[in-house]
Amino acid sequence: MPSPTDRPTDRDVIVREVGPRDGLQLVKETLPTDTKLNWIKAEAEAGMVEFEVCSFVPPHIITQFADARAVAGRAVEEIPGIRVMALSPNIKGAEIAFEVGVHAMNYVLSVSKTHNEANVRRSREQSILDFAEIVKIRNADPKLKDIKIGVGLATALGCTLEGDVPEKDALGVLEEVLAAGADEVLLPDTVGYAHPTQVRSLFRKALDIAGDVPIITHFHDTRGLGLANVYASLEAGAKHFDASLAGLGGCPFAPGATGNIVMEDLVFLLESEGLKTGIDIEKLRAAREIVEASLPDEPKHGRILKAGLPKGFKPATNLIAAE
């Protein structure tokens, strides 16, 4: 059986559920630990294998993640077959991730120097050095060798504090983190500024630079271009996509950026394009019902589960499974 640190090879594309982390980080109502795990389990039953389940930040910063150790640890122990990732914004967070035993951790720094100072209170250069140190800590301990270390390059496609972010800056930081040993790199549209032509250009160049290292997309639908940007990244060769059930989530430094792209709609788009995601769209409904019942006052987004699948729709995943 493949290790949870390895991605499945029977899918054309990989989608990752980030709702339990990114979707909940701005939600004031704290979800019980069991509810979070039931959400993850329901999506796992629909075929989801990758989850970003929490952030290892102090509880006084984000109360929602006061149970981060329990959520991550129990997800690893209780839900077989999934790949559990946690956001670790600094060395301390990385140490917790190593202790808990997640399959992967995601460090974060910003291409925009101003945003990096505001978000993690250190210079971009220091964040890159800290990332390199985390990789060294992992590499020095044989017990940690299977833990993958990713890094998200926030504001790679635009910044509310600086505006346009030059493509060469994003590609330059990408080269630095690859040299430091990143196992995967996320290029997110943190504040929802991106447009398809920009996305297509950046991802073509980034994928060429990265070679075999996965480059992951993370789009927000703030200005209605989320799925258009997904399609542009597909044209560029992207195969790894973040999304959030019901479009929960946003960035605290992006006023109005209240939603990630909707997982259900993303899966429908990919399957419509003949790409195997391994996800049963209708089975995502059970997970969505958990979220809707637990967070009745939070805005929920998405079209496909509301409108239903088109008559005669043949998802790529089911067609392959039936052969």
Stockholm file with secondary structure:
# STOCKHOLM 1.0

chainA/1-323         MPSPTDRPTDRDVIVREVGPRDGLQLVKETLPTDTKLNWIKAEAEAGMVEFEVCSFVPPHIITQFADARAVAGRAVEEIPGIRVMALSPNIKGAEIAFEVGVHAMNYVLSVSKTHNEANVRRSREQSILDFAEIVKIRNADPKLKDIKIGVGLATALGCTLEGDVPEKDALGVLEEVLAAGADEVLLPDTVGYAHPTQVRSLFRKALDIAGDVPIITHFHDTRGLGLANVYASLEAGAKHFDASLAGLGGCPFAPGATGNIVMEDLVFLLESEGLKTGIDIEKLRAAREIVEASLPDEPKHGRILKAGLPKGFKPATNLIAAE
#=GR chainA/1-323 SS CCCTTSCCSSCSSEEEECIIIIITTTCSSCCCHHHHHHHHHHHHHTTCCEEEEEECCCTTTCGGGTTHHHHHHHHHHHSTTCEEEEECCSHHHHHHHHHHTCSEEEEEEESSHHHHHHHHSSCHHHHHHHHHHHHHHHHHCGGGTTCEEEEEEETTTCBTTTBCCCHHHHHHHHHHHHHHTCSEEEEECTTSCCCHHHHHHHHHHHHHHHTTSCEEEECBCTTSCHHHHHHHHHHHTCCEEEEBGGGCCCCTTSTTCCCBCBHHHHHHHHHHTTCCCCCCTTTHHHHHHHHHHHCTTSCCCCSHHHHCCCTTCCCHHHHHHHC
#=GC SS_cons         CCCTTSCCSSCSSEEEECIIIIITTTCSSCCCHHHHHHHHHHHHHTTCCEEEEEECCCTTTCGGGTTHHHHHHHHHHHSTTCEEEEECCSHHHHHHHHHHTCSEEEEEEESSHHHHHHHHSSCHHHHHHHHHHHHHHHHHCGGGTTCEEEEEEETTTCBTTTBCCCHHHHHHHHHHHHHHTCSEEEEECTTSCCCHHHHHHHHHHHHHHHTTSCEEEECBCTTSCHHHHHHHHHHHTCCEEEEBGGGCCCCTTSTTCCCBCBHHHHHHHHHHTTCCCCCCTTTHHHHHHHHHHHCTTSCCCCSHHHHCCCTTCCCHHHHHHHC
//
